[in-house]
Amino acid sequence: MKVNMDAVVCNNKYGFGVIIRDCDGFVCGGSAGYKGDLLSMELVEIDALVEGISMARSFNFDHVIFESDCASIVNHLRKYHVDITILGHRIVEIRCMIDLFAEA
């Protein structure tokens, strides 16, 4: 399964969307959210990622590809063990969530 997440910012408010597709491109599920004040774009992308992980877990998928267009978050996830920032702490929590999958 592929979980695609994206976020949008408009007028200092933000929203995000998640789509889950199988290997044939069939949409198995989706979700969208709208929240208030913008904290930072990275935190918006993290909210989208957490929603995608939660959806994939609710479907009991074991093998998942997470797809994001936010290079910053991807880089943080790849080097999570050396990041000591507040964002890094959140990334460590997300890595623990991702590690629950057989393959991600």
KEFI-535556 format. One record per residue: chain; x, y, z of N, C-alpha, C, O in turn; residue in three letters; residue number from 1. Coordinates in steps of 0.001 Angstrom, whole numbers, always signed. Layout:
N
  chain      n_u      n_v      n_w     ca_u     ca_v     ca_w      c_u      c_v      c_w      o_u      o_v      o_w  resn  resi
      A        X        Y        Z        X        Y        Z        X        Y        Z        X        Y        Z   ala   NUM
...
# end
This chain:
104
  chain      n_u      n_v      n_w     ca_u     ca_v     ca_w      c_u      c_v      c_w      o_u      o_v      o_w  resn  resi
      A     +842    -1182       +0       +0       +0       +0     +879    +1233       +0    +1964    +1242     +580   met     1
      A     +401    +2264     -651    +1114    +3535     -663     +243    +4579      +28     -932    +4753     -294   lys     2
      A     +851    +5260     +978     +166    +6319    +1714     +794    +7636    +1289    +1976    +7877    +1530   val     3
      A       -8    +8488     +653     +472    +9779     +169     -138   +10866    +1040    -1354   +10925    +1222   asn     4
      A     +724   +11728    +1577     +275   +12805    +2442     +711   +14141    +1861    +1769   +14250    +1242   met     5
      A     -115   +15148    +2069     +261   +16494    +1650     -440   +17496    +2554    -1465   +17196    +3166   asp     6
      A     +124   +18674    +2624     -423   +19733    +3476     -549   +21012    +2658     +139   +21197    +1654   ala     7
      A    -1433   +21884    +3104    -1649   +23163    +2430    -1835   +24245    +3495    -2383   +24006    +4571   val     8
      A    -1358   +25438    +3152    -1510   +26586    +4045    -2215   +27694    +3283    -1863   +28000    +2144   val     9
      A    -3212   +28293    +3921    -3943   +29396    +3308    -4429   +30317    +4426    -5095   +29870    +5360   cys    10
      A    -4097   +31593    +4330    -4518   +32585    +5321    -4154   +32189    +6750    -4965   +32321    +7666   asn    11
      A    -2923   +31701    +6930    -2402   +31274    +8233    -3207   +30154    +8887    -3108   +29948   +10096   asn    12
      A    -3988   +29444    +8115    -4674   +28237    +8555    -4103   +27103    +7721    -3577   +27335    +6632   lys    13
      A    -4202   +25890    +8217    -3651   +24796    +7440    -4566   +23585    +7408    -5397   +23366    +8290   tyr    14
      A    -4377   +22820    +6366    -5116   +21585    +6199    -4185   +20531    +5627    -3089   +20839    +5160   gly    15
      A    -4631   +19298    +5669    -3825   +18225    +5110    -4740   +17144    +4571    -5906   +17042    +4951   phe    16
      A    -4189   +16347    +3687    -4924   +15251    +3098    -4072   +14006    +3046    -2847   +14078    +2950   gly    17
      A    -4727   +12866    +3111    -4061   +11572    +3058    -4859   +10680    +2109    -6085   +10609    +2196   val    18
      A    -4158   +10004    +1205    -4769    +9039     +299    -3998    +7727     +429    -2767    +7724     +423   ile    19
      A    -4722    +6615     +545    -4099    +5293     +577    -4533    +4546     -681    -5723    +4406     -963   ile    20
      A    -3524    +4063    -1440    -3790    +3329    -2687    -3074    +1989    -2667    -2043    +1825    -2015   arg    21
      A    -3644    +1028    -3402    -2957     -253    -3535    -2022     -210    -4736    -1864     +839    -5361   asp    22
      A    -1392    -1357    -5068     -397    -1384    -6150    -1004    -1119    -7523     -275     -801    -8462   cys    23
      A    -2322    -1244    -7658    -2993     -949    -8924    -3508     +487    -8995    -4099     +882   -10000   asp    24
      A    -3292    +1259    -7955    -3753    +2638    -7919    -5163    +2800    -7385    -5681    +3916    -7352   gly    25
      A    -5798    +1710    -6966    -7146    +1762    -6412    -7109    +2454    -5051    -6317    +2088    -4183   phe    26
      A    -7957    +3441    -4873    -8005    +4185    -3612    -8734    +3354    -2566    -9904    +3007    -2729   val    27
      A    -8031    +3046    -1504    -8583    +2233     -410    -9128    +3092     +724    -9949    +2627    +1515   cys    28
      A    -8687    +4320     +805    -9152    +5184    +1869    -8522    +6559    +1768    -7567    +6771    +1020   gly    29
      A    -9056    +7461    +2510    -8521    +8812    +2506    -9008    +9579    +3708    -9948    +9175    +4393   gly    30
      A    -8360   +10676    +3947    -8716   +11501    +5087    -8256   +12926    +4807    -7308   +13150    +4056   ser    31
      A    -8929   +13863    +5410    -8522   +15258    +5295    -8781   +15930    +6630    -9680   +15540    +7375   ala    32
      A    -7999   +16918    +6915    -8168   +17646    +8158    -7896   +19123    +7947    -7140   +19509    +7056   gly    33
      A    -8512   +19928    +8764    -8330   +21371    +8695    -8110   +21848   +10113    -8893   +21537   +11011   tyr    34
      A    -7061   +22593   +10312    -6754   +23066   +11654    -6545   +24567   +11637    -6465   +25196   +10581   lys    35
      A    -6460   +25108   +12804    -6365   +26548   +12975    -4998   +27123   +12694    -4441   +26920   +11615   gly    36
      A    -4468   +27824   +13636    -3266   +28627   +13445    -2069   +27804   +12977    -1830   +26685   +13430   asp    37
      A    -1343   +28397   +12069     -149   +27773   +11508    +1000   +27888   +12499    +1330   +28983   +12955   leu    38
      A    +1607   +26757   +12829    +2774   +26760   +13702    +4032   +26846   +12845    +4806   +27796   +12967   leu    39
      A    +4234   +25870   +11991    +5295   +25891   +10992    +4920   +24877    +9928    +4146   +23955   +10183   ser    40
      A    +5462   +25049    +8748    +5122   +24140    +7652    +5565   +22723    +7973    +4875   +21766    +7621   met    41
      A    +6701   +22572    +8634    +7168   +21233    +8997    +6187   +20547    +9948    +5932   +19350    +9808   glu    42
      A    +5643   +21273   +10893    +4687   +20679   +11820    +3389   +20295   +11119    +2747   +19313   +11491   leu    43
      A    +3002   +21067   +10107    +1823   +20718    +9315    +2072   +19407    +8581    +1214   +18524    +8576   val    44
      A    +3234   +19275    +7966    +3579   +18041    +7258    +3652   +16862    +8230    +3260   +15749    +7879   glu    45
      A    +4144   +17092    +9430    +4195   +16036   +10440    +2787   +15593   +10819    +2535   +14397   +10964   ile    46
      A    +1865   +16543   +10981     +473   +16178   +11273      -95   +15288   +10168     -794   +14314   +10446   asp    47
      A     +209   +15626    +8920     -261   +14811    +7796     +353   +13416    +7858     -336   +12425    +7615   ala    48
      A    +1629   +13330    +8177    +2302   +12036    +8280    +1706   +11187    +9399    +1461    +9996    +9207   leu    49
      A    +1476   +11778   +10546     +881   +11047   +11671     -509   +10531   +11288     -862    +9400   +11622   val    50
      A    -1283   +11339   +10601    -2607   +10904   +10144    -2483    +9730    +9173    -3256    +8774    +9249   glu    51
      A    -1513    +9803    +8263    -1293    +8707    +7315     -884    +7422    +8018    -1371    +6344    +7678   gly    52
      A       +7    +7531    +8993     +432    +6353    +9754     -754    +5759   +10510     -946    +4543   +10519   ile    53
      A    -1539    +6614   +11139    -2698    +6146   +11900    -3706    +5440   +11005    -4270    +4413   +11383   ser    54
      A    -3932    +5994    +9814    -4863    +5349    +8880    -4344    +3991    +8439    -5100    +3020    +8404   met    55
      A    -3065    +3912    +8104    -2481    +2642    +7663    -2568    +1600    +8781    -2833     +429    +8510   ala    56
      A    -2348    +2010   +10028    -2467    +1086   +11159    -3916     +638   +11341    -4162     -520   +11681   arg    57
      A    -4873    +1529   +11121    -6283    +1164   +11303    -6737     +145   +10259    -7660     -629   +10512   ser    58
      A    -6092     +140    +9083    -6394     -853    +8055    -5586    -2147    +8250    -5749    -3104    +7494   phe    59
      A    -4728    -2166    +9257    -3869    -3326    +9552    -2943    -3694    +8393    -2719    -4875    +8129   asn    60
      A    -2412    -2700    +7707    -1447    -2961    +6646      -85    -3247    +7268     +303    -2610    +8248   phe    61
      A     +638    -4206    +6698    +1971    -4523    +7196    +3075    -3909    +6345    +4110    -3498    +6869   asp    62
      A    +2856    -3845    +5035    +3858    -3333    +4103    +3331    -2041    +3494    +2363    -2046    +2734   his    63
      A    +3980     -937    +3838    +3471     +381    +3466    +4605    +1239    +2912    +5730    +1205    +3410   val    64
      A    +4288    +2002    +1882    +5201    +3025    +1364    +4592    +4368    +1734    +3461    +4676    +1358   ile    65
      A    +5347    +5154    +2466    +4889    +6507    +2805    +5531    +7473    +1824    +6741    +7442    +1600   phe    66
      A    +4698    +8334    +1241    +5190    +9264     +234    +4850   +10694     +653    +3704   +11024     +959   glu    67
      A    +5892   +11528     +654    +5722   +12934    +1022    +6574   +13795     +110    +7625   +13363     -364   ser    68
      A    +6123   +15003     -131    +6908   +15927     -947    +7712   +16905      -94    +8285   +17861     -617   asp    69
      A    +7755   +16672    +1201    +8475   +17559    +2116    +9866   +16986    +2393   +10032   +16125    +3257   cys    70
      A   +10852   +17471    +1656   +12222   +16959    +1782   +12766   +17142    +3190   +13526   +16299    +3666   ala    71
      A   +12400   +18208    +3858   +12886   +18466    +5200   +12472   +17354    +6167   +13296   +16863    +6938   ser    72
      A   +11210   +16961    +6126   +10719   +15909    +7005   +11363   +14575    +6651   +11739   +13816    +7543   ile    73
      A   +11493   +14283    +5368   +12147   +13038    +4941   +13577   +12996    +5468   +14017   +11964    +5975   val    74
      A   +14301   +14093    +5357   +15679   +14142    +5861   +15732   +13987    +7374   +16620   +13314    +7897   asn    75
      A   +14788   +14605    +8082   +14724   +14444    +9536   +14475   +12978    +9895   +15079   +12459   +10834   his    76
      A   +13590   +12313    +9152   +13294   +10910    +9424   +14505   +10018    +9173   +14714    +9040    +9891   leu    77
      A   +15293   +10343    +8172   +16465    +9537    +7850   +17582    +9716    +8880   +18370    +8796    +9099   arg    78
      A   +17658   +10878    +9507   +18726   +11156   +10475   +18153   +11464   +11859   +18658   +12327   +12577   lys    79
      A   +17105   +10750   +12214   +16388   +11041   +13455   +17240   +10845   +14708   +16983   +11495   +15721   tyr    80
      A   +18227    +9984   +14671   +19014    +9670   +15858   +20021   +10760   +16233   +20603   +10706   +17316   his    81
      A   +20239   +11754   +15352   +21193   +12820   +15675   +20509   +14188   +15849   +21187   +15193   +16064   val    82
      A   +19192   +14229   +15758   +18453   +15486   +15842   +18002   +15712   +17279   +17205   +14936   +17806   asp    83
      A   +18505   +16772   +17923   +18164   +17032   +19321   +17193   +18204   +19489   +17021   +18709   +20598   ile    84
      A   +16565   +18632   +18410   +15617   +19742   +18475   +14251   +19230   +18934   +14042   +18025   +19070   thr    85
      A   +13330   +20159   +19169   +11960   +19788   +19515   +11336   +19012   +18362   +10634   +18025   +18582   ile    86
      A   +11588   +19453   +17144   +11106   +18725   +15980   +11705   +17316   +15954   +11019   +16353   +15612   leu    87
      A   +12959   +17203   +16311   +13624   +15906   +16365   +12962   +14957   +17347   +12870   +13757   +17090   gly    88
      A   +12503   +15486   +18466   +11792   +14656   +19451   +10508   +14103   +18847   +10173   +12935   +19047   his    89
      A    +9805   +14931   +18120    +8568   +14494   +17448    +8871   +13450   +16381    +8110   +12499   +16204   arg    90
      A    +9985   +13626   +15669   +10392   +12677   +14637   +10694   +11314   +15262   +10347   +10283   +14684   ile    91
      A   +11334   +11294   +16428   +11615   +10025   +17117   +10305    +9301   +17435   +10219    +8085   +17262   val    92
      A    +9297   +10021   +17893    +7984    +9421   +18162    +7391    +8827   +16888    +6817    +7739   +16912   glu    93
      A    +7531    +9543   +15784    +6994    +9067   +14506    +7751    +7833   +14037    +7145    +6892   +13524   ile    94
      A    +9076    +7827   +14208    +9865    +6638   +13835    +9393    +5417   +14615    +9332    +4320   +14060   arg    95
      A    +9063    +5585   +15873    +8540    +4471   +16668    +7220    +3976   +16105    +6970    +2771   +16103   cys    96
      A    +6372    +4873   +15628    +5111    +4492   +15006    +5366    +3727   +13704    +4708    +2724   +13431   met    97
      A    +6316    +4202   +12911    +6630    +3560   +11634    +7234    +2182   +11858    +6979    +1264   +11079   ile    98
      A    +8027    +2023   +12905    +8672     +745   +13184    +7687     -361   +13538    +8074    -1529   +13573   asp    99
      A    +6437      -32   +13799    +5419    -1046   +14087    +5005    -1817   +12837    +4414    -2892   +12944   leu   100
      A    +5308    -1279   +11652    +4996    -1969   +10404    +6059    -3019   +10117    +7222    -2853   +10485   phe   101
      A    +5656    -4103    +9457    +6642    -5128    +9061    +7657    -4542    +8087    +8846    -4853    +8153   ala   102
      A    +7180    -3692    +7185    +8053    -3023    +6225    +7469    -1677    +5873    +6303    -1580    +5489   glu   103
      A    +8269     -637    +6002    +7807     +715    +5678    +8948    +1516    +5095    +8770    +2685    +4754   ala   104
# end
